[in-house]
Structure formats: C-alpha cells, structure tokens
C-alpha cells in the first residue's frame, strides 16, 4: 500500500508540475556586462538560448524541480566570486521563475605568502576581494613562467585558507623551481609515408636552447596542421640529472583521403553548392591532389590541382610546386566569361618571406554588349610573382596581427600572349585586440598598364570590399552595368565588440577609388559606413553586414569569414 501511494504521488507530481517559459534575475545584478550580468548568470545555471540564426529552435522551458538546482548553482558561483554570505531566493509569478541575488559582504584577502620573484605574476592583492578565478590565474601565471623559462620540473604547493568565522582568506603559495633544463636531442618515431626531414622542418626549438613549453606547443601545432596524423605524441624526458631534456615524438598517420561537400547562400554568388575530393598525402611526403566542382546561380567551375611541398634541386635547393587546371563559366552581369586556366606556381622561403613565382596560361571567351570591353577569344600567357607576410593569429577569425602582400603579373607577346600588359596589386592589413574590442584596417591598391579583357579589370563593391555597394557594382556604369577599372584603391576600417565569445557586433567605414585610366588615383572617393553582426560557427564566422553609401541607398551582405 505504501509503495502504491508513493507511485501515485510521483504520477500526480509529474502530471501537475508547472512548466515555466521565462527566467528573471533581480537584486544585485549587472544590467549591462559584469560578473553578474544576465548572460553570465544564464551560463552559470546551464541555460542555453539558441543563437539568433537558428530560427527553427525554440527557447528552453523550465520545470519547478529545476529551481533548486538554479539556486545551488548561483550560490556556488557567488562563493567563487568571493561572496560567501550571499543569499539566493526564488519565487514564481505566472510563467516566470524569479531568482533574487543578495551578495552581502565579500570575503577579503588578509595575507599572501609568495616568493618575491613571483609577486609580479600574482592576480591577488591583499585587502581585496578573494575570487577563485584570480587564485587559479595566479597559479597558471607562475606555471607558465616556469615552463617558458627552463623550469619544467617545478613543484608547487598552493592553498587558500578560508576562515568563515573571522571572514578572511590567507593565501600560501610555495614554489620549488627545480633544475634548469635545456632542449636536447629529438627522436622521431614515424610510421607514416612522410620523410623525417619534413617533420623536422616543423620543429621550432633547437638543441641546446633553454626549455620553453611554448616552442614545444608550436612545434606540435605545426605537425598537427600538416593534416595527415591521427595521433601525435610529443614528450620531454625531464629525469636527466645533467639538465638536458630530450624530446620523443611519436606519429601515426590517419586517413588522408576525403570527400567534402557544401551548400549555402551568399550575396555575391547567390545559392551555391560544391563538392571536392582531396588526398592530403598523394604518394607520400605531403603531396596533395584535389578535384573540385562548384556551382552557383552565377555559373560553375571545375578543376584539379597537384601540390608538392618538397621539391629539391641542386641549384635552387628546396621549393614547392603547385599546378592548377580549371574551367569556369561565370555571368558577371556586365559580361559572360568562359575561361580555361593553367597556373604553375613555385614557392620558396627567402630571408623570412614567402615568395611565389610562376607561369599562367588563360584562354578566355568574353561575351558582352558594352562597347568599351574587349570581346571575343583571347590567349593570355603571363609570368607572375607574389610575396607575402602573414602574421595573423587566425586566417579565418583574426584578432591580432598583420598581413601584407605584393602581386606582379606581366603578360608578354614573347611568350605567346596576344596581349601585353603589367598588373600590380599591393595589400596591407592590421588587426589589434583591446578586449572586448577588436580594431582592424586594410588598404589595397592596384593598377593595370593597358586595356585588357574585363576579367583582368579591378571591380570593387561587395562583402569583402566596399560594403556600401553590391558585388562588383562600384564605379562607372555603361548600359546599367559596371565596367570596373584599371586603377583602384580600396580601404576598410572596422571595430568589433564581442558580446560573448561567439557573438559580436561591428561598425565599419569603407572608402574606395576606381578609375578607367592607368595609374590614376585622383578621382572621387566612394565612401560608405555601416553595421553588422558576427557569429563564430564551427565553419567560421557567419557574417551579416549592412552598408550605406554616403550618396544614399544601402547594400546587404551575407558571408563566411572576417573581412580581415
């Protein structure tokens, strides 16, 4: 009978327990951003609202039984922030759970025992509120310092004594640095089809150099970025009494062949889809073979490429080799382009810079109703050179660093080209973070020496250019269509404010010049300003920008990846 009553009570509670659709925080909270703002408190309670773009997902609902868990989570969080006397209470009203936070008096640090050489690394200060995160960060800063300055075999004892009767915290951190260590020999156990010499090129530390865990981590990341290993083990032997730290690297090759497909939409190409086959270790030594097919509302492209990163010659030494073949048909509104291209690129590192040079053959058929365009069939053979420096912390979502490049392309009738011209383009970008803000700027300038088919013109406007204009729509028009230019300057400035780690809002100002004359940079500036949002997804930042030209109107841009 007792079991039956318990079962009936459980069923009654389950059937008649109330469901809530809203949650509200009141009391000692931050209205904008802080330790007790709404976004932080939701995260503490493990409540996730779907991002804006996932319109198919509904907001969470809450059961009465969850209120106790919310209170416990908030009490634990308040203590970690130094509010050991915090009071958390909960009430309900209609469909809303109301959680009231009363911080009360914070607990403070009464004493800190720490060796003088580490005092500058401490995030804790006597007489200030004790936060668990500051205690943790202090330990991490000391560990980072030791591991980056030759002391990986340290011993540390760190304690925070919390006295609730006297309401004080005493911190005691003792450190035994151990002996100084230096990088020694490196042994590579490699079961892949990749020569050890290629692996050694990814290692940034040198034998006899002071041990630094950052150089070990950078070497690991370089090997990982090769994209062919499913297992990487990198261990330092710290048991030697002579101060040497030999490194043992174990590598196991994973799957190197893959099929990739994509489908999506952006404001430049409209609806689009694509498929690629890639072999990342084609006949070994990181040679890569790729076959691709891309289709969009604007047209299509098919192509193949072969890349060998490690070609050795007696005279030139080591260089890379890339051969690309492609055929495309694109409708750019002002003209339709059928283009077959073969591009052979040799790459070499010299004086700390990446240099690329090679030969390009392009056979084009241009159809257009614009009289100033060169129409018909053209065979263009050209030599090109590109040099670049990329010091950004991420190519997709950079927050710090800089990028510069220079590209020179020269077609000549002496190598079978039907057109003779010189094309030069330079670019510079700079990105700097001042949390929670990121500021970025870029400028690009270029010129073509002679009239060319339209696919060699500069076109501006779009998601990655002047965002006040539609894709390739900036500048002079004929018959309602843009004709591009032979000289251009394109500059952008942007500030990003991160509301969360994944979501940010931006403001930007873009300014451009585009001329039909060679080396003419004296024309009018096309200026635009605007706002946008970014969401960091698994495939990169999803981007929405709205740009407003000074002369009126607007342009909307959707895309993936930062403009910088």
C-alpha positions in Angstrom: 0.0 0.0 0.0 2.9 2.4 0.9 4.6 1.8 -2.5 1.3 2.4 -4.3 0.9 5.8 -2.5 4.4 6.8 -3.4 3.8 5.8 -7.1 0.6 7.8 -7.2 2.3 10.8 -5.6 5.0 10.6 -8.2 2.5 10.4 -11.1 0.4 13.3 -9.6 3.6 15.5 -9.3 4.7 14.6 -12.8 1.3 15.4 -14.3 0.6 18.6 -12.4 4.1 20.1 -12.1 4.2 23.6 -13.6 6.2 24.5 -16.7 7.8 28.0 -16.9 8.8 29.8 -20.1 10.7 32.8 -18.6 13.5 33.3 -16.1 14.3 36.6 -14.5 17.2 37.7 -12.3 16.8 40.6 -9.8 18.7 42.1 -6.9 22.5 42.6 -7.0 22.9 42.1 -10.7 24.7 43.9 -13.5 22.4 45.5 -16.1 24.9 45.5 -18.9 28.1 43.5 -18.6 29.8 42.2 -15.5 30.3 39.3 -13.2 26.5 39.1 -12.5 25.0 40.1 -15.9 22.2 38.1 -17.4 24.3 36.2 -19.9 26.8 35.1 -17.2 24.0 34.0 -14.8 22.3 32.0 -17.5 25.6 30.2 -18.2 26.0 29.5 -14.5 22.6 27.9 -14.4 23.4 25.9 -17.6 20.6 27.6 -19.5 21.2 27.9 -23.3 19.1 30.0 -25.6 19.6 29.2 -29.3 21.5 31.7 -31.4 19.6 34.2 -33.5 20.2 32.4 -36.8 18.8 29.1 -35.5 15.2 30.3 -36.0 14.0 26.7 -36.1 15.0 26.1 -32.5 12.6 27.1 -29.7 13.6 28.8 -26.4 14.1 26.5 -23.4 11.3 25.8 -20.8 11.8 25.1 -17.1 10.3 22.8 -14.6 9.6 23.5 -10.9 12.1 20.9 -9.9 14.9 22.8 -11.6 14.6 25.9 -9.3 16.6 24.2 -6.5 19.4 23.4 -9.0 19.4 27.0 -10.2 19.8 28.3 -6.6 22.6 25.8 -5.8 24.5 26.8 -9.0 24.2 30.5 -8.2 25.3 30.1 -4.6 28.3 28.2 -5.7 29.1 30.8 -8.3 28.7 33.6 -5.7 31.2 32.0 -3.4 33.7 31.6 -6.3 33.4 35.4 -6.8 34.1 36.0 -3.0 30.5 36.4 -1.7 30.4 33.6 0.9 27.4 35.2 2.7 25.4 35.5 -0.5 21.7 34.7 -0.3 19.8 33.3 -3.3 16.0 33.2 -3.1 13.4 32.1 -5.7 9.8 32.9 -6.4 7.4 32.3 -9.3 4.9 34.6 -11.0 2.7 33.2 -13.8 5.1 31.6 -16.3 8.3 33.2 -14.8 10.9 32.0 -12.4 12.3 34.9 -10.4 15.8 34.4 -8.9 16.9 37.1 -6.4 20.6 37.5 -5.7 21.8 39.3 -2.5 25.6 39.4 -2.5 26.2 40.7 1.0 29.7 41.4 2.3 32.6 39.9 0.2 35.3 38.0 1.8 38.8 39.6 1.5 42.4 38.5 1.4 44.1 39.0 4.7 47.6 37.8 3.8 49.6 36.4 0.8 52.7 34.3 1.2 54.6 34.2 -2.1 58.3 34.4 -3.1 59.2 37.9 -4.2 60.3 36.8 -7.7 56.7 35.7 -8.4 54.9 38.7 -6.9 54.5 40.4 -10.3 52.7 37.3 -11.6 50.0 37.3 -8.9 46.4 38.3 -9.7 45.7 38.5 -6.0 46.1 41.6 -3.8 46.0 41.9 0.0 42.8 43.6 1.2 40.9 42.9 -2.0 38.0 40.5 -2.6 39.1 36.9 -3.0 37.9 35.3 -6.3 38.6 31.7 -7.2 39.4 32.7 -10.7 42.2 35.1 -9.5 43.7 32.3 -7.4 43.6 29.9 -10.4 45.1 32.5 -12.7 47.9 33.2 -10.3 48.9 29.6 -10.2 48.6 29.4 -14.0 50.8 32.5 -14.5 53.5 31.0 -12.3 53.4 27.7 -14.1 53.5 29.4 -17.5 56.6 31.5 -16.4 58.4 28.4 -15.1 57.7 26.3 -18.2 58.7 29.1 -20.5 61.9 29.9 -18.7 63.6 26.5 -18.4 61.9 25.1 -15.3 59.5 22.3 -16.4 60.3 20.1 -13.4 58.9 22.5 -10.8 56.9 21.6 -7.7 54.2 24.0 -6.4 52.0 23.9 -3.3 49.2 26.4 -3.4 46.5 26.8 -0.8 43.8 29.3 0.0 42.7 29.1 3.7 39.1 30.4 4.0 38.1 31.3 7.6 34.4 31.9 7.8 34.4 32.8 11.5 36.9 35.7 11.0 35.7 36.1 7.5 39.1 36.2 5.9 41.3 34.3 3.4 45.0 33.6 3.7 46.9 32.5 0.6 50.0 30.5 0.7 51.9 29.5 -2.5 55.3 27.8 -2.3 57.4 27.0 -5.4 60.4 24.7 -5.9 61.7 25.6 -9.3 63.9 22.5 -9.7 66.9 22.5 -12.0 67.1 24.5 -15.2 66.5 22.4 -18.4 67.7 22.7 -22.0 66.4 21.1 -25.2 68.4 18.1 -26.2 68.1 15.6 -29.0 64.8 14.8 -30.7 63.8 11.2 -31.6 61.1 10.8 -34.2 59.1 7.5 -34.3 57.3 7.9 -37.6 55.1 5.2 -39.2 53.8 7.4 -42.0 54.8 7.9 -45.6 56.5 11.2 -44.8 60.2 11.7 -44.5 61.5 12.7 -41.1 63.2 15.6 -42.7 59.8 17.1 -43.5 58.8 16.6 -39.8 61.9 18.3 -38.5 61.1 21.4 -40.5 58.0 21.9 -38.3 60.1 21.9 -35.1 60.9 25.4 -33.9 63.1 24.7 -30.9 66.8 24.0 -31.2 69.1 21.6 -29.4 71.0 23.4 -26.6 68.3 26.1 -26.3 66.6 26.9 -23.0 63.5 24.8 -22.5 60.3 26.7 -23.4 57.0 24.9 -23.4 55.6 27.4 -26.0 58.1 26.2 -28.6 57.1 22.7 -27.8 53.4 23.6 -28.3 54.2 25.5 -31.5 56.1 22.5 -32.9 53.2 20.2 -32.0 50.7 22.6 -33.7 52.9 22.8 -36.9 52.9 19.0 -37.1 49.1 18.8 -36.5 48.5 21.4 -39.2 50.0 19.0 -41.8 46.6 17.3 -41.6 47.8 13.7 -42.0 48.3 12.4 -38.5 45.6 10.8 -36.3 48.0 10.5 -33.3 50.8 12.9 -32.2 52.7 12.3 -29.0 55.4 14.8 -28.0 57.1 14.2 -24.6 60.1 15.7 -22.9 62.3 13.5 -20.7 62.8 15.5 -17.5 64.5 12.8 -15.4 68.1 13.5 -16.5 70.4 15.0 -13.9 72.5 16.8 -16.5 69.8 19.4 -17.2 69.1 18.1 -20.7 65.6 17.5 -21.9 65.5 15.1 -24.9 62.2 15.1 -26.9 60.4 11.9 -28.0 57.9 12.3 -30.9 55.6 9.5 -31.9 53.5 9.9 -35.1 50.7 7.7 -36.6 49.3 8.5 -40.0 45.5 8.8 -40.2 43.0 8.9 -43.1 44.4 11.2 -45.8 41.6 11.0 -48.4 38.3 12.8 -48.0 35.2 13.9 -49.8 33.8 17.3 -48.9 30.6 19.0 -50.0 28.9 22.3 -49.2 25.7 24.1 -49.9 24.8 27.6 -48.9 24.0 31.1 -49.9 25.8 34.4 -50.1 25.0 37.8 -51.6 27.8 37.5 -54.2 27.1 34.2 -55.8 23.5 33.5 -54.6 22.6 29.9 -53.9 25.7 27.7 -54.3 26.9 24.2 -53.8 30.2 22.3 -54.3 32.0 19.0 -53.9 35.7 18.3 -53.5 37.9 15.2 -53.4 41.2 15.7 -51.6 44.1 13.3 -51.0 46.4 15.1 -48.4 49.3 12.6 -48.8 49.2 11.7 -52.5 52.1 9.2 -53.0 53.6 10.3 -49.7 55.6 13.3 -48.5 52.5 15.6 -48.1 51.8 15.8 -51.8 48.2 16.8 -52.3 45.8 16.1 -55.1 42.5 17.9 -55.3 39.5 17.7 -57.7 36.6 20.1 -57.3 33.3 21.2 -58.8 31.5 24.4 -57.7 28.0 25.5 -58.9 26.1 28.7 -58.1 23.5 31.0 -59.6 26.3 32.9 -61.2 27.9 29.9 -63.0 30.1 27.0 -62.4 33.8 25.9 -62.1 35.5 22.5 -62.3 39.2 22.0 -61.7 42.1 19.9 -60.4 45.3 20.7 -58.6 48.5 19.0 -57.6 50.8 20.3 -54.8 54.2 19.1 -53.9 55.6 21.0 -50.9 59.1 19.5 -51.0 61.0 19.5 -54.4 64.8 19.5 -54.2 67.1 20.7 -56.9 71.0 21.0 -56.9 71.0 24.7 -57.7 67.8 26.2 -56.2 67.6 23.9 -53.2 64.2 23.2 -51.8 61.0 24.8 -53.2 57.3 23.9 -53.5 55.4 23.2 -56.7 51.7 23.7 -57.5 49.9 23.0 -60.7 46.3 24.1 -61.1 43.9 23.4 -64.0 40.4 24.9 -64.2 37.5 25.7 -66.5 34.8 28.1 -65.4 31.8 29.9 -66.8 30.5 32.9 -64.9 27.9 35.5 -65.6 29.0 38.9 -64.0 26.0 40.8 -65.3 28.2 43.2 -67.4 29.8 40.3 -69.3 29.8 36.5 -69.5 33.2 34.8 -69.2 34.3 31.3 -70.3 37.8 30.8 -69.0 40.3 27.9 -69.1 43.3 28.4 -66.9 46.5 26.6 -66.2 48.7 28.0 -63.4 52.1 26.7 -62.4 53.5 28.1 -59.1 56.9 27.7 -57.5 57.3 28.7 -53.9 60.4 29.4 -51.8 61.2 30.9 -48.4 63.9 33.5 -48.5 65.1 36.0 -45.8 62.0 35.2 -43.8 59.5 35.9 -46.6 57.3 33.5 -48.7 58.0 34.1 -52.4 55.8 32.6 -55.2 56.6 32.9 -58.9 55.4 31.0 -62.0 53.6 30.9 -65.3 49.9 31.3 -66.1 48.0 30.5 -69.3 44.5 31.8 -69.7 42.2 31.2 -72.7 39.1 33.2 -72.5 35.9 33.9 -74.4 34.1 37.1 -73.4 30.6 38.0 -74.4 29.2 41.5 -73.6 27.2 44.4 -75.0 29.4 47.0 -73.5 31.5 48.6 -76.4 34.5 49.5 -74.2 35.1 45.9 -73.3 37.5 43.7 -75.3 35.3 40.9 -76.5 36.0 37.6 -78.3 38.6 35.0 -77.7 42.0 35.7 -76.1 45.1 33.7 -75.2 47.0 35.4 -72.4 50.3 34.0 -71.2 51.9 35.7 -68.3 54.6 35.4 -65.7 53.8 36.4 -62.1 55.4 37.0 -58.7 53.9 37.2 -55.3 55.4 37.8 -51.9 53.5 37.9 -48.6 53.9 38.1 -44.8 51.1 36.7 -42.8 51.4 37.2 -39.0 47.7 37.0 -38.1 46.7 34.7 -35.3 44.0 33.1 -37.4 43.3 33.3 -41.2 39.5 33.0 -40.6 38.9 35.0 -37.4 42.0 37.1 -36.7 42.1 39.3 -33.6 45.7 40.3 -33.6 48.5 40.5 -36.2 49.1 41.8 -39.7 49.2 40.7 -43.3 51.0 42.3 -46.3 51.3 41.1 -49.9 52.6 42.3 -53.3 51.5 40.7 -56.6 53.0 41.4 -60.0 51.7 39.9 -63.3 53.4 40.5 -66.7 52.0 39.2 -69.9 54.3 39.3 -73.0 53.9 38.5 -76.7 57.4 37.0 -76.5 55.9 34.0 -74.6 52.9 33.7 -76.9 50.4 36.1 -75.3 48.0 38.0 -77.6 48.0 40.9 -75.1 50.9 42.7 -73.4 50.3 44.3 -70.0 51.7 44.8 -66.5 49.4 44.3 -63.5 50.5 45.3 -59.9 48.5 45.0 -56.7 49.5 45.5 -53.1 47.6 44.9 -49.8 48.2 45.5 -46.1 46.0 44.6 -43.1 46.4 45.2 -39.4 44.3 43.8 -36.6 44.6 44.6 -32.9 42.5 43.4 -29.9 41.6 45.6 -26.8 39.2 43.2 -25.1 36.3 43.1 -25.6 37.0 45.2 -28.7 38.9 44.4 -31.9 40.0 47.1 -34.3 41.0 46.3 -37.9 42.0 48.2 -41.0 43.1 47.2 -44.5 44.1 49.0 -47.7 44.5 47.6 -51.2 45.8 49.4 -54.3 46.4 48.2 -57.8 46.9 49.2 -61.5 46.9 47.7 -64.9 49.1 49.2 -67.6 47.0 48.6 -70.7 43.4 48.0 -71.7 42.6 44.3 -71.1 39.6 41.9 -71.3 37.2 42.6 -68.4 38.3 39.7 -66.3 41.6 41.5 -65.8 39.9 44.7 -64.6 39.6 45.7 -60.9 36.0 45.5 -59.6 35.0 46.9 -56.2 32.0 46.5 -54.0 30.7 43.5 -52.1 31.1 41.6 -48.8 34.9 41.7 -48.9 35.3 45.2 -50.5 33.3 48.4 -50.1 30.2 47.2 -48.3 28.1 50.1 -49.3 27.7 48.7 -52.8 26.6 45.4 -54.2 29.1 42.9 -55.5 31.4 44.4 -58.2 28.9 47.3 -58.6 31.0 50.3 -57.5 32.2 52.9 -60.0 31.3 53.9 -63.6 28.5 52.1 -65.4 27.6 51.7 -69.1 24.1 50.5 -70.1 23.4 50.0 -66.4 26.3 47.6 -65.9 29.6 48.2 -64.0 32.8 48.3 -66.1 35.4 48.1 -63.4 38.7 50.0 -63.8 42.4 49.9 -64.5 43.4 51.7 -61.2 42.0 51.3 -57.8 42.3 52.0 -54.0 40.1 50.0 -51.6 40.3 50.7 -47.9 38.2 49.4 -44.9 38.1 50.2 -41.2 36.2 48.1 -38.7 35.6 47.8 -35.0 34.2 44.6 -33.4 32.6 44.4 -30.0 32.3 40.9 -28.5 29.1 40.5 -26.5 30.1 36.9 -25.9 32.9 34.6 -27.1 30.9 33.6 -30.1 28.8 36.7 -30.9 29.9 40.2 -31.8 28.6 43.4 -33.4 30.6 45.6 -35.7 30.7 49.1 -37.1 32.7 49.9 -40.2 33.7 52.7 -42.7 34.8 51.8 -46.2 36.3 54.1 -48.8 37.4 53.3 -52.4 38.6 54.9 -55.7 38.2 53.3 -59.1 39.4 54.8 -62.4 39.4 53.9 -66.1 42.8 55.4 -66.5 46.2 53.8 -65.8 47.9 55.0 -62.6 45.1 57.5 -62.0 44.3 57.8 -58.2 43.0 61.4 -58.4 39.3 60.6 -58.8 36.4 60.7 -56.3 36.2 58.6 -53.2 33.2 56.3 -52.8 32.5 56.3 -49.1 30.2 54.1 -47.1 29.5 53.3 -43.4 27.6 50.5 -41.8 26.9 48.0 -39.1 27.0 44.2 -38.9 26.9 41.1 -36.7 29.2 38.1 -36.5 28.6 34.6 -35.1 31.5 32.2 -34.7 30.2 28.9 -36.0 32.1 25.6 -36.5 32.8 26.6 -40.1 34.0 30.1 -39.3 32.4 33.4 -38.6 28.9 33.9 -40.1 28.7 37.5 -41.3 25.9 39.9 -41.9 26.7 43.5 -42.9 24.5 46.4 -44.0 26.4 49.2 -45.7 25.1 52.7 -46.5 26.8 54.8 -49.3 27.2 58.5 -48.5 25.1 59.3 -51.6 22.2 57.2 -50.3 20.8 53.7 -50.6 22.1 50.5 -48.9 23.6 47.1 -49.6 23.1 43.9 -47.6 25.9 41.3 -47.5 25.9 37.7 -46.2 29.1 35.6 -46.0 31.5 33.4 -44.0 34.8 34.6 -42.6 36.0 38.0 -41.4 36.7 40.8 -43.9 40.2 41.0 -42.4 
